[in-house]
Amino acid sequence: MQIVNIKENIFFLGYNDRRTHLFENLWPIPFGISYNSYLIVDEKIALIDTVERSFITEFLDSIEEKTGGRPVDYLVINHMERDHSGALKAVISKYPEITLVGNNKTFPLVENFCPDHSRRLTVKDGDTLSLGKHNLQFQTIPMVHWPETMVTFEETNKILFSGDAFGGYGTLDGGIFDDEINTDSIKEETMRYFTNIVGKYCPHTQRAIKKLAPFEISVIAPTHGPVWRTDPGKVVGWYDKWSSYEPEAGVVIAYGSMYGHTQAMAEVIARRLAERGLKNIKVYDASKTHISYILNDIFKYKGFIVGSPAYNNSLFPTVESLLTAVEHVSVKNHLLGIFGNYSWSGGGVKNLKLFAEKIKWELVGEAVEEKGALKADIIEQLVLLADAMADRLQGTVIPG
């Protein structure tokens, strides 16, 4: 538990989760994650979002400590996902006169968990709420990454309480503010959070960034990750780049392989790309590396070359799962190459071609398929595939 004064009478209430292995029971978080809530103590007291339910007791104690036992007047719900509304019922139980603040898409979700609490204030874009010295303004940013998502702008100190927007994976290890940590060291986990959680909604993220651009923001206070008080433009810039589909010149090679033959094909491609001068080459065995990490690098690099053996006349299951995830997040502006292997019946490359038709990326080079052990003529074809990818990358993209 960490209680930190952001500005006078505005408190960060933060809780580090170092025990959970999978965020949303899906995405690996080897460095944990933080859950951030915020408390404004004024003539009226406002709580902005809550925390994951395993921290309810400490959370309520923190509120009690900073309010001196005064009741909380408002709970602003920027986002109803359970890692931020897990303590909602507990807060209502402790403060039965509290008014819930949300937009017209918030309260249908509230009904699913707290249908009996009738004290509600529905707000829309530009609406304000005075707490005394502090004035809150609300702006909706739908589908970043739920339909009800909004942000709260505290006008006096120019603090943007941004919900999941501009957040990231990772616990806060002592440092709460961006000037207290090495922000470059958290960039990768922040990007993986973006690609895993928000990445499907890149056009919505772009709209949100443009919508918030006129605001003079001094501090960004998200519900995961550090509070950006010195250089909030840095994390906004990251999100802007990632959601603009502006990948770097590099290649992700992902494959499945039962007995090493498809892997051998991937190694040939990777070596040739290096010979052609490409520095950013990532090779992944889809059976070993979690999709979370592969997706992250697919967002980062423009080239994607995928290989699969035939498996019961279809794709290798882990490759199929990866491609389903790629389709789901709707990544744009990429180059695609395909290869595969089979022993007695095809299916891998055939289904990779179907993926190519659905994803509608630019297909680079000819598909390469080997039967059994890797042979000289197929090595030549793999080299040509790598050359085709290198030609396109070096001809159209400035190396990152």
C-alpha positions in Angstrom: 0.0 0.0 0.0 1.3 3.4 -0.9 -0.4 6.8 -0.1 1.3 9.7 -1.7 0.3 13.4 -1.9 0.2 14.4 -5.6 -0.9 18.0 -5.0 -2.4 19.6 -1.9 -5.3 17.4 -0.7 -5.1 15.2 -3.7 -3.8 11.7 -2.9 -2.6 8.7 -4.8 -3.8 5.4 -3.2 -1.7 2.7 -4.8 -1.6 -1.1 -4.4 1.1 -3.3 -5.9 0.0 -6.8 -7.0 3.1 -9.0 -7.1 1.2 -12.3 -6.7 -1.0 -12.5 -9.8 0.6 -14.3 -12.7 -1.9 -13.5 -15.4 -3.7 -10.1 -15.9 -7.3 -10.8 -16.8 -6.3 -14.4 -16.3 -4.8 -14.2 -19.8 -1.7 -11.9 -20.1 1.5 -12.7 -18.2 2.7 -10.0 -15.8 6.1 -11.2 -14.6 6.8 -7.8 -13.1 3.3 -7.5 -11.5 0.9 -4.6 -11.8 -0.3 -1.6 -9.8 -3.9 -0.6 -9.1 -4.2 3.2 -8.6 -7.1 5.1 -7.1 -7.2 8.8 -6.3 -8.8 10.8 -3.5 -9.6 14.5 -3.4 -10.3 16.0 0.0 -12.2 19.3 -0.2 -15.5 20.8 1.0 -16.8 17.7 -0.8 -14.7 14.5 -1.0 -14.3 12.6 -4.2 -12.8 9.2 -4.9 -11.8 8.5 -8.4 -12.1 4.8 -9.3 -11.5 2.0 -6.8 -9.1 -1.0 -6.8 -9.1 -4.7 -7.3 -11.1 -6.6 -4.7 -8.2 -8.3 -3.0 -7.1 -4.9 -1.7 -10.5 -3.8 -0.3 -9.6 -3.7 3.4 -6.4 -1.7 3.0 -8.2 0.6 0.5 -10.9 1.5 2.9 -8.4 2.0 5.7 -6.5 4.4 3.4 -9.6 6.4 2.6 -10.4 6.6 6.3 -6.9 7.8 7.2 -6.9 10.7 4.7 -10.5 11.8 5.2 -10.3 11.8 9.0 -13.5 9.8 9.2 -15.5 12.2 7.0 -17.9 10.5 4.5 -17.0 10.4 0.9 -19.4 12.4 -1.2 -18.7 11.2 -4.7 -17.2 8.2 -6.4 -16.2 9.0 -10.0 -16.3 5.9 -12.2 -14.0 6.4 -15.1 -14.0 2.7 -16.0 -16.2 -0.2 -14.7 -13.8 -3.1 -15.4 -13.4 -5.1 -12.2 -9.8 -4.3 -11.5 -11.0 -0.7 -10.9 -14.5 -1.3 -9.6 -13.7 -4.4 -7.5 -14.2 -2.3 -4.3 -17.4 -0.6 -5.5 -19.8 -2.5 -3.3 -17.6 -2.1 -0.3 -17.3 1.6 -0.8 -21.1 2.0 -1.1 -21.6 -0.2 2.0 -19.2 2.1 4.0 -20.6 5.3 2.6 -24.2 4.6 1.8 -24.9 8.3 1.0 -22.2 8.4 -1.7 -23.2 9.6 -5.2 -21.8 7.6 -8.1 -20.6 9.7 -11.0 -20.6 8.3 -14.5 -21.9 8.7 -18.0 -25.0 7.2 -19.7 -23.0 4.0 -20.6 -21.6 3.6 -17.1 -24.7 2.9 -15.1 -26.0 0.0 -17.2 -22.8 -1.7 -16.2 -23.2 -0.6 -12.6 -26.6 -2.3 -12.6 -24.8 -5.6 -13.1 -23.1 -5.3 -9.7 -24.9 -2.6 -7.6 -28.5 -2.3 -8.9 -29.9 -1.0 -5.6 -27.8 2.2 -5.2 -29.9 5.0 -6.6 -27.7 8.0 -5.8 -26.2 8.7 -9.2 -25.0 11.7 -11.2 -24.9 11.2 -15.0 -22.4 13.4 -16.8 -21.6 14.1 -20.4 -18.7 15.7 -22.2 -17.8 19.1 -20.7 -19.9 18.7 -17.6 -18.2 19.8 -14.4 -18.5 19.0 -10.7 -17.3 21.5 -8.0 -15.8 20.1 -4.8 -15.0 23.5 -3.4 -11.5 24.5 -4.4 -11.3 21.7 -7.0 -13.3 21.5 -10.1 -13.7 18.3 -12.1 -14.5 18.2 -15.8 -15.5 15.0 -17.6 -14.7 13.7 -21.1 -15.7 10.4 -22.6 -13.2 8.4 -24.5 -15.3 5.4 -25.6 -13.5 2.1 -26.5 -10.3 3.0 -24.8 -11.0 0.3 -24.0 -14.6 -0.2 -22.9 -17.7 1.7 -24.2 -18.2 3.6 -21.0 -14.6 4.8 -20.5 -14.1 8.4 -19.6 -11.5 10.6 -18.1 -11.7 13.2 -15.3 -9.8 16.5 -15.6 -9.1 18.3 -12.3 -9.0 21.9 -13.6 -7.2 23.6 -10.6 -4.0 21.6 -10.9 -4.6 20.4 -14.4 -4.5 16.7 -13.5 -5.9 14.2 -15.9 -7.2 11.1 -14.2 -7.0 8.9 -17.3 -8.2 5.5 -16.2 -6.6 2.7 -18.3 -5.4 5.2 -20.9 -1.7 5.9 -20.6 -1.3 3.0 -18.2 1.1 0.1 -18.2 2.1 -3.3 -16.7 4.5 -3.4 -13.8 4.5 -2.6 -10.1 5.6 0.7 -8.7 8.8 -0.2 -6.9 9.2 2.8 -4.6 9.0 5.4 -7.4 5.5 6.7 -7.9 6.2 9.6 -10.3 7.9 9.5 -13.7 10.8 11.6 -12.4 11.5 9.0 -9.7 12.0 6.1 -12.1 13.8 5.3 -15.3 10.9 5.6 -17.7 12.9 4.0 -20.5 13.0 0.8 -18.4 9.2 0.6 -18.3 8.5 1.4 -22.0 8.5 -2.3 -23.0 5.9 -3.3 -20.4 3.9 -0.2 -21.1 3.8 -1.1 -24.8 2.9 -4.7 -24.0 0.0 -3.5 -21.8 -1.1 -1.2 -24.7 -0.9 -4.0 -27.4 -2.6 -6.6 -25.2 -5.3 -4.5 -23.6 -5.9 -1.4 -25.8 -4.3 -2.3 -29.1 -7.5 -3.5 -30.8 -8.9 0.0 -30.4 -6.1 2.0 -32.0 -8.5 4.3 -34.0 -10.4 5.1 -30.8 -7.1 5.8 -29.0 -6.2 8.3 -31.8 -9.6 10.0 -31.4 -9.1 10.2 -27.6 -5.6 11.8 -28.0 -7.0 14.4 -30.4 -10.0 15.1 -28.1 -7.7 15.7 -25.1 -5.1 17.7 -27.1 -6.7 21.1 -26.3 -6.4 20.5 -22.5 -3.4 22.0 -20.7 -2.4 18.8 -18.9 0.3 19.1 -16.2 -0.1 15.6 -14.7 -1.4 12.3 -16.0 -2.6 10.0 -13.3 -3.6 6.6 -14.7 -5.1 3.6 -12.9 -2.0 1.4 -13.7 1.6 2.5 -13.7 3.3 5.7 -12.7 1.9 9.2 -12.3 3.4 11.4 -15.0 4.1 14.8 -13.4 7.3 15.9 -15.1 6.9 14.7 -18.7 3.3 13.6 -19.4 3.9 14.1 -23.1 6.3 11.1 -23.1 3.6 8.5 -22.4 1.1 10.3 -24.7 3.7 10.2 -27.4 4.2 6.5 -26.9 0.5 5.8 -27.1 0.2 8.1 -30.2 2.9 6.2 -32.0 1.7 2.8 -31.1 -1.9 3.6 -32.1 -0.9 5.2 -35.4 0.4 1.9 -36.8 3.8 3.3 -37.4 6.0 0.2 -37.0 9.8 0.2 -37.2 11.9 -1.6 -39.9 12.2 -5.1 -38.4 10.8 -8.5 -38.8 9.0 -10.9 -36.5 9.4 -14.6 -37.5 7.0 -16.8 -35.6 6.7 -20.5 -36.2 5.5 -23.8 -34.9 7.6 -26.9 -35.2 7.2 -30.5 -33.9 10.5 -32.0 -34.9 12.6 -29.1 -36.0 12.1 -28.9 -39.7 9.9 -25.7 -39.7 12.3 -24.2 -37.2 15.2 -24.9 -39.6 13.3 -22.9 -42.3 12.9 -20.0 -39.9 16.6 -20.0 -39.1 17.5 -19.7 -42.8 15.1 -16.7 -43.2 16.5 -15.0 -40.1 20.1 -15.4 -41.2 19.4 -14.0 -44.6 17.6 -11.0 -43.1 20.7 -10.3 -41.0 23.0 -10.6 -44.0 20.8 -8.0 -45.7 21.5 -5.6 -42.9 18.4 -5.7 -40.8 19.1 -5.4 -37.1 15.6 -5.8 -35.6 14.9 -9.5 -36.1 12.8 -11.4 -33.6 12.3 -15.2 -33.9 9.7 -16.9 -31.8 8.6 -20.5 -31.3 4.9 -20.0 -30.9 4.7 -23.1 -28.6 7.2 -21.6 -26.1 6.6 -17.8 -26.1 3.3 -16.4 -24.9 1.2 -14.6 -27.5 1.4 -11.5 -25.4 5.0 -11.0 -26.2 4.8 -11.9 -29.9 1.9 -9.5 -30.4 3.9 -6.8 -28.8 6.7 -7.2 -31.4 4.3 -7.5 -34.3 3.0 -4.1 -33.3 6.5 -2.8 -33.1 7.9 -4.2 -36.4 6.6 -3.9 -39.9 7.5 -7.3 -41.2 5.9 -10.6 -40.1 6.9 -13.9 -41.5 5.0 -16.9 -40.2 5.6 -20.6 -40.6 3.6 -23.7 -39.7 3.8 -27.4 -40.2 0.7 -29.2 -41.3 -1.2 -30.6 -38.3 -4.1 -32.8 -39.1 -4.5 -31.1 -42.4 -4.5 -27.7 -40.7 -2.3 -25.2 -38.9 -0.2 -26.1 -36.0 -2.4 -25.2 -33.0 -0.1 -22.6 -31.4 0.4 -20.9 -34.7 -3.4 -20.9 -35.2 -3.9 -19.3 -31.8 -1.4 -16.6 -32.6 -3.0 -15.8 -35.9 -6.4 -15.6 -34.3 -5.0 -13.1 -31.8 -3.4 -11.1 -34.6 -6.7 -11.0 -36.5 -8.6 -10.0 -33.3 -6.4 -7.0 -32.5 -6.7 -5.8 -36.2 -3.1 -4.7 -36.6 -2.6 -2.6 -39.8 0.2 -1.5 -42.1 2.3 -4.7 -42.2 4.1 -6.9 -44.6 3.6 -10.7 -44.6 5.6 -13.7 -45.7 4.6 -17.3 -45.2 6.3 -20.7 -45.1 5.7 -24.2 -43.8 6.5 -27.9 -43.8 4.6 -31.2 -44.0 5.4 -34.9 -44.1 2.5 -36.8 -45.6 -0.3 -34.3 -46.2 -0.4 -30.5 -46.5 -2.5 -28.0 -44.6 -0.1 -25.6 -43.0 0.8 -23.3 -45.9 -2.7 -23.7 -47.4 -4.2 -22.2 -44.2 -1.6 -19.5 -43.9 -2.7 -18.4 -47.4 -6.3 -18.2 -46.1 -5.0 -16.0 -43.2 -3.3 -13.8 -45.7 -6.5 -13.3 -47.5 -8.4 -12.3 -44.3 -5.7 -10.0 -42.8 -5.2 -8.1 -46.1 -1.6 -7.2 -45.5 0.8 -6.9 -48.4 2.0 -10.4 -49.2 5.8 -10.4 -49.8 7.5 -13.0 -51.9 6.3 -16.5 -52.7 5.0 -18.9 -50.1 7.6 -21.6 -49.4 6.7 -25.1 -48.5 9.0 -28.1 -47.8 8.2 -31.8 -47.5 10.3 -33.4 -44.8 13.9 -32.4 -44.2 15.2 -29.1 -45.5 16.8 -29.3 -49.0 19.0 -27.1 -51.1 16.3 -25.9 -53.5 14.0 -24.9 -50.6 16.8 -23.0 -48.9 17.2 -21.0 -52.1 13.4 -20.2 -52.0 13.6 -19.2 -48.3 16.5 -16.8 -49.1 14.4 -15.3 -51.9 11.5 -14.8 -49.4 13.9 -13.1 -47.0 15.3 -10.9 -49.8 11.8 -9.9 -50.8 11.0 -8.8 -47.3 14.3 -6.9 -46.9 13.8 -5.2 -50.2 10.4 -3.9 -49.1 11.5 -2.8 -45.7 14.7 -1.1 -46.8 12.9 0.6 -49.7 10.0 2.0 -47.7 10.8 2.3 -44.0 13.5 4.2 -42.2 15.2 1.7 -39.8 14.1 2.2 -36.2 
